[in-house]
Amino acid sequence: MYFRHSNEMWNEFPDLVPGALFVEGIAAGAILADPIAKFYQIAEERLAASSEGEMPEIQAWRRTFSKMGLKPTQYRCASEALLRRYRQERSLPQLHPLVDLCNAVSIAFAIPIAVFDLAKISGDLEVRHATGKESYLTFAGETEYPEPREVIFADSADRAHARRWTNRQSGLSAVRQDTRSVLIVAEAMHETAGHDVPRLISTLATELAGAWSVDAKTGVLSSSSPRFDL
């Protein structure tokens, strides 16, 4: 199995910097209150300095959403949505230790992070434009069909595991209590993404090793090296 962005995506978004982690041995019983609190504190400090909409990481995604024909204040990248919720509530929902950790890292770095249960993905996973024949399962259990040209995470069975790129993941491959193997993807477009994404990936790998005693396979992708083999 591999993860990649299509050639067309690289041509359209040359500033893209994606990072990926593959890890096995995840369990739902890990206690991560301290590291999560540490990343919340970083987010607190960033939000004290500026609103999420003024952060360069978020501004870059807003420009990207506009380029895709989406209203950036109607469809927000995942990190902006999380930061906004955190600013309003000073907390985030507790879902699963791994998801909670990734959400905390996401708001600390202001970079969207997707986490996929690999048991629910058929074949390879690619970020590409939809053809119109893919299906998407919502968290409510409803089936949607992305419009042609919408940016999605698509597997080999034409199932969309995320819609509008970094806007919304699918309920199908969401992390559950029985999840064991995951692919984690972080993507950024801002000026210092080439420095920040590798740092985010390294940070996550360290936290995963500490919480689950696992060795994550990591990679930072580029147009000349676009494929992450699991």
Sequence and secondary structure as in RCSB ss.txt:
>XXXX:A:sequence
MYFRHSNEMWNEFPDLVPGALFVEGIAAGAILADPIAKFYQIAEERLAASSEGEMPEIQAWRRTFSKMGLKPTQY
RCASEALLRRYRQERSLPQLHPLVDLCNAVSIAFAIPIAVFDLAKISGDLEVRHATGKESYLTFAGETEYPEPRE
VIFADSADRAHARRWTNRQSGLSAVRQDTRSVLIVAEAMHETAGHDVPRLISTLATELAGAWSVDAKTGVLSSSS
PRFDL
>XXXX:A:secstr
 EEEE HHHHHH TT EEEEEEEE   TT   HHHHHHHHHHHHHHHHHS GGGSHHHHHHHHHHHHTT  TTTS
  HHHHHHHHHHHHSS     HHHHHHHHHHHHHT  EEEEEGGG  S EEEEE  S  EEE TTS EE   TT 
EEEEETTSEEEEETTTTEE STT   TT  EEEEEEEE STTHHHHHHHHHHHHHHHHHHHH    EEEE  SSS
 EEE 
